[in-house]
């Protein structure tokens, strides 16, 4: 069951292994369950960088004390539609799912909810939480800022993180519409992959130490924002939106000020990471039923639109949900290090 | 006072001329004032395509009956945080400003507001309304869908509009942070400009009739989404976000179903355009004062970041606000057709 050194593991087994290791590392049941759910979301949908391979990192950070193994989440309700949730420096997945739960409760009553999250940590794939809202019938937006990795437009140092914006919308009797996008064109591990393969990068995705765009993976010191050399001010602005919501509205750490996620001796100080969640109840706008019909009509028209020669047209999430179905049936490939840590075979 | 056939007009005079023509066309005082405010926002900030040149179009649509000259806006409060606003087919600017006003009222009490707008029309630059909220201390998001103009990722027909996402945030004693971006790389009038100049287009911004990317402005039949040939699925997804909020949550017209804004004999049927506004009160999250301090710190760090050789780094909106200052002092250049319509000189 190997290909390219990858090891194929049935999803249910992988889930149990991840839960086992998080539990062994001392994670409370609630926070371990949340992390497993989010990691499996990413690993099933094909976002391996944010999937089960992070288990070892989280366990190490719980051992070091950066991540609180038994967080007691507290909520400050500031108004009918708004709240601040304090993650007590636990696993970010736990805080983020709790924020969406709270957001749904608020939005179900008041139409819309804004929940800021403080004292959290890395949350994996932001889309996991947007999907959690959409699966219950809510349009959901989730964002977080992250470690500096991306130049500003025409900038010459890492400033914003790859700061994701994740949106999901319910589709009756179907998987949610899902857009979970980094505001850079590619992630840094794509650069590392090209480096190890000695393969040129696409144009406009990375820059050298002076901020000049480069296609040489060895010279690449930072990512460029979505839009590349000409229109990267849009991607940089969107990275700013993630920071605006996640860090500025919550009073948490700015992208350049994070204790690094990796590559630091400091595994004991919490990073006070922030996230932000907006949950909207379609019932309080056009109405749940009409919204469902409109989603179906829109998606039918989108998926039926003509494609350019040799290509096909998909709705956001279509590729990921198809991959999730394949992986649920055939198993999930993991790298040898992760297999070793999870004691798979 | 000419350059390239453009005519330079003092801002105050231009404002009076636009108001005069809208009033002469029968626009109610309230809706004319709103349109003037939004058109002047765009013309001052340098977004000429969405500025005073649209006055003639709006006047023609009021004459034809597509746009209601004396709209009676109605509001349906659906919950504490949510509302649907019916623009009564009047000028979109009037409905959009009213929606932000209502959003601020709601958010001031409940922390966050979601306002859907139906039975509206073209609103000019979405950023005008985001700024209106930010100038009063609120983080504000405004979006609208528009006439089909942009291919899907790998698509071969115009599907989404250039669907803008506009975000603004208050900065104490300063102009707001402002991101008002189309989800295509360029607008269609840029293609027309290149066509008239016989100048090649940048790569990855437009496609021919089969959906294949082209740099030939004469072959360009549609725009490509932000992200271009490789990462355009992100721009296409963001265009979908605009449609999700503006059309699907409000039950209004989908991008491909609009009666065309231009180039149609039908100037009498309303287009039932939708928009969506989210207003957030920072006081209900980190707190207004801390938020203001955080914005200042963030912007100082951003503007002080090193730039690549020969370039400079700016925050979203910096370029536009500087242009607005220049234009307020020196006047606003308008094209000869607009000058004729506005009876300038």
Boltz contact constraints between the chains, C-beta under 6 A:
constraints:
  - contact:
      token1: [A, 78]
      token2: [B, 111]
      max_distance: 6.0
  - contact:
      token1: [A, 78]
      token2: [B, 284]
      max_distance: 6.0
  - contact:
      token1: [A, 79]
      token2: [B, 110]
      max_distance: 6.0
  - contact:
      token1: [A, 79]
      token2: [B, 111]
      max_distance: 6.0
  - contact:
      token1: [A, 79]
      token2: [B, 284]
      max_distance: 6.0
  - contact:
      token1: [A, 80]
      token2: [B, 80]
      max_distance: 6.0
  - contact:
      token1: [A, 80]
      token2: [B, 110]
      max_distance: 6.0
  - contact:
      token1: [A, 81]
      token2: [B, 81]
      max_distance: 6.0
  - contact:
      token1: [A, 81]
      token2: [B, 110]
      max_distance: 6.0
  - contact:
      token1: [A, 81]
      token2: [B, 111]
      max_distance: 6.0
  - contact:
      token1: [A, 81]
      token2: [B, 112]
      max_distance: 6.0
  - contact:
      token1: [A, 82]
      token2: [B, 111]
      max_distance: 6.0
  - contact:
      token1: [A, 82]
      token2: [B, 112]
      max_distance: 6.0
  - contact:
      token1: [A, 82]
      token2: [B, 284]
      max_distance: 6.0
  - contact:
      token1: [A, 110]
      token2: [B, 79]
      max_distance: 6.0
  - contact:
      token1: [A, 110]
      token2: [B, 80]
      max_distance: 6.0
  - contact:
      token1: [A, 110]
      token2: [B, 81]
      max_distance: 6.0
  - contact:
      token1: [A, 111]
      token2: [B, 78]
      max_distance: 6.0
  - contact:
      token1: [A, 111]
      token2: [B, 79]
      max_distance: 6.0
  - contact:
      token1: [A, 111]
      token2: [B, 81]
      max_distance: 6.0
  - contact:
      token1: [A, 111]
      token2: [B, 82]
      max_distance: 6.0
  - contact:
      token1: [A, 112]
      token2: [B, 81]
      max_distance: 6.0
  - contact:
      token1: [A, 112]
      token2: [B, 82]
      max_distance: 6.0
  - contact:
      token1: [A, 112]
      token2: [B, 112]
      max_distance: 6.0
  - contact:
      token1: [A, 112]
      token2: [B, 114]
      max_distance: 6.0
  - contact:
      token1: [A, 114]
      token2: [B, 112]
      max_distance: 6.0
  - contact:
      token1: [A, 114]
      token2: [B, 280]
      max_distance: 6.0
  - contact:
      token1: [A, 116]
      token2: [B, 285]
      max_distance: 6.0
  - contact:
      token1: [A, 152]
      token2: [B, 305]
      max_distance: 6.0
  - contact:
      token1: [A, 152]
      token2: [B, 313]
      max_distance: 6.0
  - contact:
      token1: [A, 154]
      token2: [B, 307]
      max_distance: 6.0
  - contact:
      token1: [A, 154]
      token2: [B, 308]
      max_distance: 6.0
  - contact:
      token1: [A, 154]
      token2: [B, 311]
      max_distance: 6.0
  - contact:
      token1: [A, 154]
      token2: [B, 313]
      max_distance: 6.0
  - contact:
      token1: [A, 155]
      token2: [B, 305]
      max_distance: 6.0
  - contact:
      token1: [A, 155]
      token2: [B, 307]
      max_distance: 6.0
  - contact:
      token1: [A, 155]
      token2: [B, 313]
      max_distance: 6.0
  - contact:
      token1: [A, 156]
      token2: [B, 306]
      max_distance: 6.0
  - contact:
      token1: [A, 156]
      token2: [B, 307]
      max_distance: 6.0
  - contact:
      token1: [A, 156]
      token2: [B, 308]
      max_distance: 6.0
  - contact:
      token1: [A, 157]
      token2: [B, 305]
      max_distance: 6.0
  - contact:
      token1: [A, 157]
      token2: [B, 306]
      max_distance: 6.0
  - contact:
      token1: [A, 159]
      token2: [B, 305]
      max_distance: 6.0
  - contact:
      token1: [A, 167]
      token2: [B, 241]
      max_distance: 6.0
  - contact:
      token1: [A, 169]
      token2: [B, 244]
      max_distance: 6.0
  - contact:
      token1: [A, 179]
      token2: [B, 237]
      max_distance: 6.0
  - contact:
      token1: [A, 181]
      token2: [B, 234]
      max_distance: 6.0
  - contact:
      token1: [A, 185]
      token2: [B, 231]
      max_distance: 6.0
  - contact:
      token1: [A, 202]
      token2: [B, 230]
      max_distance: 6.0
  - contact:
      token1: [A, 210]
      token2: [B, 308]
      max_distance: 6.0
  - contact:
      token1: [A, 211]
      token2: [B, 308]
      max_distance: 6.0
  - contact:
      token1: [A, 212]
      token2: [B, 308]
      max_distance: 6.0
  - contact:
      token1: [A, 226]
      token2: [B, 227]
      max_distance: 6.0
  - contact:
      token1: [A, 226]
      token2: [B, 234]
      max_distance: 6.0
  - contact:
      token1: [A, 227]
      token2: [B, 226]
      max_distance: 6.0
  - contact:
      token1: [A, 230]
      token2: [B, 202]
      max_distance: 6.0
  - contact:
      token1: [A, 231]
      token2: [B, 185]
      max_distance: 6.0
  - contact:
      token1: [A, 234]
      token2: [B, 181]
      max_distance: 6.0
  - contact:
      token1: [A, 234]
      token2: [B, 226]
      max_distance: 6.0
  - contact:
      token1: [A, 237]
      token2: [B, 179]
      max_distance: 6.0
  - contact:
      token1: [A, 237]
      token2: [B, 316]
      max_distance: 6.0
  - contact:
      token1: [A, 240]
      token2: [B, 316]
      max_distance: 6.0
  - contact:
      token1: [A, 241]
      token2: [B, 167]
      max_distance: 6.0
  - contact:
      token1: [A, 244]
      token2: [B, 169]
      max_distance: 6.0
  - contact:
      token1: [A, 248]
      token2: [B, 294]
      max_distance: 6.0
  - contact:
      token1: [A, 249]
      token2: [B, 282]
      max_distance: 6.0
  - contact:
      token1: [A, 249]
      token2: [B, 285]
      max_distance: 6.0
  - contact:
      token1: [A, 249]
      token2: [B, 286]
      max_distance: 6.0
  - contact:
      token1: [A, 250]
      token2: [B, 286]
      max_distance: 6.0
  - contact:
      token1: [A, 251]
      token2: [B, 286]
      max_distance: 6.0
  - contact:
      token1: [A, 251]
      token2: [B, 290]
      max_distance: 6.0
  - contact:
      token1: [A, 280]
      token2: [B, 114]
      max_distance: 6.0
  - contact:
      token1: [A, 284]
      token2: [B, 78]
      max_distance: 6.0
  - contact:
      token1: [A, 284]
      token2: [B, 79]
      max_distance: 6.0
  - contact:
      token1: [A, 284]
      token2: [B, 82]
      max_distance: 6.0
  - contact:
      token1: [A, 285]
      token2: [B, 116]
      max_distance: 6.0
  - contact:
      token1: [A, 285]
      token2: [B, 249]
      max_distance: 6.0
  - contact:
      token1: [A, 286]
      token2: [B, 249]
      max_distance: 6.0
  - contact:
      token1: [A, 286]
      token2: [B, 250]
      max_distance: 6.0
  - contact:
      token1: [A, 286]
      token2: [B, 251]
      max_distance: 6.0
  - contact:
      token1: [A, 290]
      token2: [B, 251]
      max_distance: 6.0
  - contact:
      token1: [A, 294]
      token2: [B, 248]
      max_distance: 6.0
  - contact:
      token1: [A, 305]
      token2: [B, 152]
      max_distance: 6.0
  - contact:
      token1: [A, 305]
      token2: [B, 155]
      max_distance: 6.0
  - contact:
      token1: [A, 305]
      token2: [B, 157]
      max_distance: 6.0
  - contact:
      token1: [A, 305]
      token2: [B, 159]
      max_distance: 6.0
  - contact:
      token1: [A, 306]
      token2: [B, 156]
      max_distance: 6.0
  - contact:
      token1: [A, 306]
      token2: [B, 157]
      max_distance: 6.0
  - contact:
      token1: [A, 307]
      token2: [B, 154]
      max_distance: 6.0
  - contact:
      token1: [A, 307]
      token2: [B, 156]
      max_distance: 6.0
  - contact:
      token1: [A, 308]
      token2: [B, 154]
      max_distance: 6.0
  - contact:
      token1: [A, 308]
      token2: [B, 156]
      max_distance: 6.0
  - contact:
      token1: [A, 308]
      token2: [B, 210]
      max_distance: 6.0
  - contact:
      token1: [A, 308]
      token2: [B, 211]
      max_distance: 6.0
  - contact:
      token1: [A, 308]
      token2: [B, 212]
      max_distance: 6.0
  - contact:
      token1: [A, 311]
      token2: [B, 154]
      max_distance: 6.0
  - contact:
      token1: [A, 313]
      token2: [B, 152]
      max_distance: 6.0
  - contact:
      token1: [A, 313]
      token2: [B, 154]
      max_distance: 6.0
  - contact:
      token1: [A, 313]
      token2: [B, 155]
      max_distance: 6.0
  - contact:
      token1: [A, 316]
      token2: [B, 237]
      max_distance: 6.0
  - contact:
      token1: [A, 316]
      token2: [B, 240]
      max_distance: 6.0
